[in-house]
Amino acid sequence: MTVARAPRRITVAEAARHVGELVCIPGWLYNLRESGKILFPLLRDGTGILQCVASKAQLPESVFQAIKDLTQESSIVVTGTVRAEPRAPGGYELEVADLEVVQRVPESDPYPITPKEHGIEFLLDRRHLWIRSRRQNAILRIRHEVVKAIRDYFDSHGFTLCDTPIFTPAACEGTTTLFEVNYFDHDKVYLTQSGQLYNEATAMAFGKVYTFGPTFRAERSKTRRHLTEFWMVEPEMAYATLEDVKQVAEELIVFVVGRVLENRRAELAVLERDVSKLEAVQPPFPRISYDEAVRLLQSKGSPIQWGEDFGGDEETLLSEAFDRPVMIDRYPAAVKAFYMQPDPERPEVVLGVDVLAPEGYGEIVGGGQRIHDYELLVRRLEEHRLPRQAFEWYLDLRKYGTVPHAGFGMGVERCVAWICGLDHVRETIPFPRMLYRTRP
């Protein structure tokens, strides 16, 4: 006696490898179209969307009716035969043999995000549901690819991952943009702006390190480039200079963009991204000084003067002149953090660099060489009115085996927004935290 084998359980992404086979795919109803006695339910399972075909002539009446009565986002398990169909989205479809309804969304309380247009606040209030949509799914899959590529680059180039604290006793870049937290019965602590200071310690132990995690900036900025909670990767290298930072940053960006082009073409197509803009991201990147950048801005009608920091408008104007990321180095010391190493030939500027993404997406990398001289770092702390006691451990790094060292930070969300061609960073993270949004 032959026992019938249960259909193999697969995902939508695996359908192409099972043409002609009877399979089972659990998921949710993305949409339902009807054409006479044939129903076309779209099955979403998190790996993709697959068109299913349900024929009234080939199904029991109860199964056909159950499909016909399905509501958007009802959870279902579909059994059927995979077949190639060039006219179907993705080139494959599932001929339905059976369907189990796990939960039918009631018509009295329907799924709130329908195919019609919705306002952004409506969608953000329902972000926990909005991430199921095709577009948001594509963005977050590209984010996953970017994060994986970042890790792969550093892991394959001799860097050691060293996690740094989220609770910190001192500021990294000034106290005005810190979230203050009560820490039991001890002194107040802050949510980290950056893992860099701790990175400098681990770099002295391991040579080349990186940290990758959430960072927090209490800036009252309501722009398309700002989140209050965002993810940043920060490499740090002992015995390194500004030129080393430029090289690693360039290699990293080219690697990440190349990986997305290699593995996420389908998602870029969903977003209607012009991939020729990404294909142009090849080395070498243009390199200009802050002085040259100011002159370029002034030639374009900007009122900026030497000594002023660049804002979003200036960064947009600068990036319009290039078809790939541009590196701008040697900013005035007055607009950079206390730990930046002065240029020995021009002490009024620092050995730092910002990398601006093209197409007006602004700074995606900022970094440079750190002060390694003990006395100079003490003076900088005093000039910035930072409490020396909180930085004694940081000063120790300059007392015991100090060396020239350098590093940078790259914000994941800005990088993803650029690669995806998005208008705002709020779509680049599953649950964005912004100036006036902490829910859901």
ZIWO-V669879 format. One record per residue. N is the residue number from 1. RES is the residue in one small letter. PSI is psi in degrees with one decimal (* if undefined). D_LAST is the distance of its C-alpha to the last C-alpha in Angstrom with 1 decimal. Layout:
N;RES;PSI;D_LAST
N;RES;PSI;D_LAST
This chain:
1;m;129.5;55.4
2;t;127.6;52.5
3;v;125.2;49.0
4;a;133.9;46.5
5;r;140.5;43.7
6;a;145.1;40.2
7;p;143.4;38.4
8;r;134.7;36.7
9;r;124.3;33.0
10;i;178.3;31.6
11;t;165.3;28.6
12;v;-39.8;28.7
13;a;-23.6;29.2
14;e;-1.3;32.4
15;a;-38.4;33.9
16;a;-23.5;36.4
17;r;2.3;38.0
18;h;32.4;38.7
19;v;131.6;40.6
20;g;-4.3;42.9
21;e;150.5;41.3
22;l;120.7;39.8
23;v;169.8;36.3
24;c;128.5;33.2
25;i;114.3;29.7
26;p;145.3;26.6
27;g;-145.8;23.6
28;w;152.3;22.0
29;l;115.4;23.6
30;y;-39.7;22.4
31;n;163.0;25.0
32;l;125.3;28.4
33;r;144.8;31.6
34;e;136.3;34.9
35;s;91.9;38.4
36;g;-120.0;41.1
37;k;19.4;41.4
38;i;132.8;39.0
39;l;144.5;35.3
40;f;80.1;33.1
41;p;135.6;29.7
42;l;122.4;27.5
43;l;125.7;26.1
44;r;131.3;23.0
45;d;9.3;22.7
46;g;-24.3;20.5
47;t;-12.1;23.7
48;g;-173.8;24.7
49;i;131.5;25.7
50;l;131.0;29.2
51;q;131.4;31.2
52;c;151.3;32.9
53;v;120.5;36.1
54;a;112.9;37.0
55;s;128.7;40.5
56;k;-33.6;41.7
57;a;-20.9;45.1
58;q;2.5;44.0
59;l;149.8;41.5
60;p;146.0;42.1
61;e;-38.3;41.4
62;s;-37.8;38.7
63;v;-45.4;36.7
64;f;-42.4;37.1
65;q;-37.3;36.0
66;a;-39.3;33.0
67;i;-44.1;31.9
68;k;-31.7;32.8
69;d;0.9;30.6
70;l;147.3;27.5
71;t;158.2;24.3
72;q;132.9;21.6
73;e;13.9;19.5
74;s;142.8;21.9
75;s;131.6;22.4
76;i;158.0;26.0
77;v;118.3;28.6
78;v;132.2;31.2
79;t;134.8;34.7
80;g;-177.6;37.0
81;t;129.5;39.2
82;v;135.0;37.9
83;r;151.6;40.1
84;a;135.4;40.3
85;e;98.6;39.8
86;p;-27.7;39.9
87;r;-14.7;38.6
88;a;148.1;35.4
89;p;125.3;32.3
90;g;-10.7;32.7
91;g;2.9;36.3
92;y;156.8;35.9
93;e;169.3;35.2
94;l;119.3;35.3
95;e;112.2;38.0
96;v;129.8;36.6
97;a;-27.9;38.8
98;d;158.3;36.4
99;l;129.7;32.8
100;e;128.7;31.0
101;v;112.4;28.2
102;v;-44.1;25.8
103;q;126.2;23.5
104;r;123.1;24.0
105;v;124.3;21.1
106;p;142.2;22.8
107;e;-24.5;24.1
108;s;-19.7;23.4
109;d;69.8;19.6
110;p;162.5;19.4
111;y;126.6;16.8
112;p;-23.1;15.2
113;i;101.0;15.5
114;t;171.9;19.3
115;p;-10.1;21.7
116;k;171.5;22.1
117;e;139.2;20.8
118;h;150.4;17.4
119;g;157.1;16.4
120;i;-37.1;14.1
121;e;-38.8;11.8
122;f;-44.9;11.8
123;l;-40.3;10.9
124;l;-34.4;8.1
125;d;-24.6;6.6
126;r;35.1;7.3
127;r;-33.1;6.9
128;h;-21.1;7.0
129;l;-33.5;10.2
130;w;-32.1;11.4
131;i;-7.5;12.1
132;r;-14.3;14.8
133;s;158.3;16.8
134;r;-44.8;20.0
135;r;-48.5;19.4
136;q;-35.9;16.0
137;n;-42.1;17.7
138;a;-43.7;20.7
139;i;-46.0;18.9
140;l;-25.7;17.2
141;r;-37.1;20.6
142;i;-38.9;22.3
143;r;-46.3;20.0
144;h;-43.6;21.1
145;e;-40.0;24.7
146;v;-46.7;24.5
147;v;-44.3;23.3
148;k;-40.8;26.0
149;a;-40.1;28.6
150;i;-48.5;28.0
151;r;-43.0;28.6
152;d;-39.1;31.6
153;y;-52.9;33.2
154;f;-38.5;33.2
155;d;-28.5;34.0
156;s;2.7;37.0
157;h;25.7;38.2
158;g;12.9;38.9
159;f;144.9;35.8
160;t;128.9;34.6
161;l;122.0;30.9
162;c;110.7;30.6
163;d;142.5;27.2
164;t;159.4;27.0
165;p;149.0;25.3
166;i;-35.4;21.9
167;f;123.2;23.4
168;t;148.0;26.3
169;p;-9.1;29.1
170;a;159.6;29.9
171;a;150.2;28.7
172;c;-37.1;29.3
173;e;41.3;29.4
174;g;153.3;29.8
175;t;-5.4;28.1
176;t;-15.9;26.6
177;t;37.2;23.4
178;l;144.4;22.6
179;f;119.2;19.8
180;e;140.0;22.0
181;v;136.5;21.4
182;n;124.6;23.7
183;y;88.0;25.2
184;f;-131.6;26.8
185;d;11.3;30.2
186;h;-169.6;30.8
187;d;167.0;30.4
188;k;146.9;27.2
189;v;178.3;25.7
190;y;150.7;23.3
191;l;136.7;20.5
192;t;140.5;22.4
193;q;-23.9;23.0
194;s;149.3;25.0
195;g;8.9;26.8
196;q;-45.8;30.0
197;l;-42.4;32.1
198;y;-31.8;31.7
199;n;-37.5;32.3
200;e;-35.6;35.6
201;a;-46.2;36.6
202;t;-29.7;35.8
203;a;-32.6;37.6
204;m;-15.6;40.7
205;a;-33.1;40.5
206;f;-9.9;39.6
207;g;-65.1;40.7
208;k;123.1;37.8
209;v;166.6;34.2
210;y;151.1;30.7
211;t;149.9;27.3
212;f;111.1;24.0
213;g;-173.7;20.7
214;p;144.2;17.8
215;t;161.3;19.1
216;f;130.3;17.9
217;r;119.5;19.5
218;a;49.9;19.2
219;e;137.1;20.6
220;r;56.8;20.1
221;s;128.2;20.2
222;k;69.3;18.6
223;t;171.2;20.1
224;r;-5.9;19.5
225;r;-1.2;20.3
226;h;134.7;18.2
227;l;154.7;15.0
228;t;-21.3;14.8
229;e;119.7;14.0
230;f;166.6;16.1
231;w;139.7;18.4
232;m;139.3;22.1
233;v;134.9;25.3
234;e;103.4;28.3
235;p;151.4;31.8
236;e;138.6;34.6
237;m;128.5;38.3
238;a;154.6;41.4
239;y;51.2;44.6
240;a;157.6;42.7
241;t;-179.9;43.0
242;l;-39.7;41.2
243;e;-33.6;42.8
244;d;-40.1;41.3
245;v;-46.2;37.8
246;k;-43.6;38.6
247;q;-47.9;39.9
248;v;-42.2;37.0
249;a;-43.7;34.3
250;e;-47.1;36.2
251;e;-42.9;36.7
252;l;-48.4;33.0
253;i;-44.4;31.8
254;v;-40.9;34.5
255;f;-46.4;33.7
256;v;-48.1;30.0
257;v;-41.5;30.7
258;g;-38.6;33.5
259;r;-39.8;31.5
260;v;-42.7;28.9
261;l;-34.4;31.9
262;e;-41.0;33.5
263;n;-12.8;30.7
264;r;35.7;28.1
265;r;-39.7;30.4
266;a;-41.8;28.9
267;e;-38.4;25.4
268;l;-34.7;26.9
269;a;-39.6;28.8
270;v;-38.5;25.7
271;l;-3.4;24.5
272;e;38.9;28.1
273;r;134.5;28.4
274;d;98.7;32.0
275;v;-16.2;32.8
276;s;-29.1;36.1
277;k;-35.1;34.1
278;l;-35.4;32.9
279;e;-20.9;36.3
280;a;-7.8;37.8
281;v;82.8;35.9
282;q;151.3;39.0
283;p;156.8;40.9
284;p;149.4;42.3
285;f;146.8;39.7
286;p;143.8;41.4
287;r;123.0;41.8
288;i;160.0;42.6
289;s;164.3;42.9
290;y;-41.4;41.1
291;d;-47.3;44.5
292;e;-37.1;44.6
293;a;-41.1;41.1
294;v;-44.6;41.9
295;r;-39.3;45.1
296;l;-42.6;43.2
297;l;-44.2;40.7
298;q;-34.9;43.6
299;s;-20.9;45.4
300;k;8.0;42.4
301;g;4.9;42.6
302;s;141.3;40.1
303;p;5.1;41.2
304;i;145.2;40.0
305;q;156.8;42.5
306;w;135.2;43.2
307;g;-16.5;41.2
308;e;147.0;38.0
309;d;158.7;34.8
310;f;133.3;33.3
311;g;-171.1;30.2
312;g;-40.4;28.3
313;d;-43.7;31.2
314;e;-42.2;33.8
315;e;-38.4;32.0
316;t;-45.9;31.6
317;l;-42.5;35.3
318;l;-45.1;36.4
319;s;-23.7;34.5
320;e;-18.4;36.1
321;a;-3.1;39.4
322;f;151.2;38.6
323;d;6.5;37.6
324;r;172.4;36.0
325;p;144.3;34.4
326;v;138.7;36.6
327;m;127.7;37.3
328;i;121.6;38.1
329;d;170.6;39.7
330;r;61.4;41.4
331;y;159.0;39.3
332;p;138.9;40.7
333;a;-31.3;40.3
334;a;-23.1;39.1
335;v;6.2;35.8
336;k;168.8;35.0
337;a;161.4;34.0
338;f;-25.5;36.7
339;y;0.7;37.2
340;m;135.1;38.2
341;q;125.4;41.8
342;p;149.6;44.2
343;d;120.4;46.3
344;p;-24.6;49.8
345;e;-21.0;51.4
346;r;84.3;49.2
347;p;-16.5;47.6
348;e;-10.9;45.8
349;v;160.9;43.5
350;v;160.4;41.5
351;l;64.8;41.5
352;g;163.7;37.9
353;v;140.9;36.4
354;d;142.4;33.4
355;v;120.0;32.8
356;l;130.3;31.5
357;a;150.9;30.3
358;p;177.3;32.2
359;e;22.4;31.0
360;g;21.7;29.6
361;y;-5.0;26.7
362;g;-166.0;27.9
363;e;127.2;28.2
364;i;-18.6;26.9
365;v;137.0;29.3
366;g;135.3;30.7
367;g;-161.3;33.2
368;g;-161.3;36.9
369;q;142.4;39.5
370;r;154.4;39.1
371;i;127.8;41.7
372;h;-0.4;43.8
373;d;126.1;46.5
374;y;-53.4;46.1
375;e;-40.4;47.8
376;l;-40.0;46.0
377;l;-38.2;42.6
378;v;-45.2;43.7
379;r;-40.6;44.7
380;r;-40.9;41.4
381;l;-41.4;39.5
382;e;-41.9;41.9
383;e;-34.5;41.5
384;h;3.7;37.7
385;r;43.9;38.2
386;l;142.6;36.2
387;p;116.9;37.1
388;r;-37.7;39.5
389;q;-37.8;39.0
390;a;-17.4;35.4
391;f;12.3;36.8
392;e;-40.7;39.9
393;w;-34.5;38.6
394;y;-37.1;37.8
395;l;-30.8;41.3
396;d;-33.1;42.7
397;l;-23.2;41.8
398;r;-10.8;44.3
399;k;-29.6;46.9
400;y;88.0;47.0
401;g;39.2;47.5
402;t;145.4;45.8
403;v;157.6;45.8
404;p;135.1;44.5
405;h;160.0;41.0
406;a;161.3;38.2
407;g;-174.2;34.7
408;f;172.4;31.7
409;g;142.5;27.9
410;m;121.7;26.2
411;g;125.7;22.6
412;v;-44.3;21.0
413;e;-41.8;18.6
414;r;-38.2;21.5
415;c;-44.4;23.8
416;v;-42.4;21.6
417;a;-43.2;21.2
418;w;-50.8;25.0
419;i;-37.5;25.8
420;c;-16.1;23.7
421;g;38.3;24.9
422;l;154.5;21.5
423;d;-20.7;21.4
424;h;145.4;18.3
425;v;-11.3;16.7
426;r;-21.2;13.1
427;e;-0.7;13.9
428;t;-0.9;15.5
429;i;143.6;12.7
430;p;-45.2;10.2
431;f;90.5;7.1
432;p;143.6;8.9
433;r;118.1;9.3
434;m;-178.3;11.7
435;l;-43.9;14.0
436;y;26.5;12.1
437;r;118.4;8.4
438;t;6.8;6.5
439;r;154.5;3.0
440;p;*;0.0
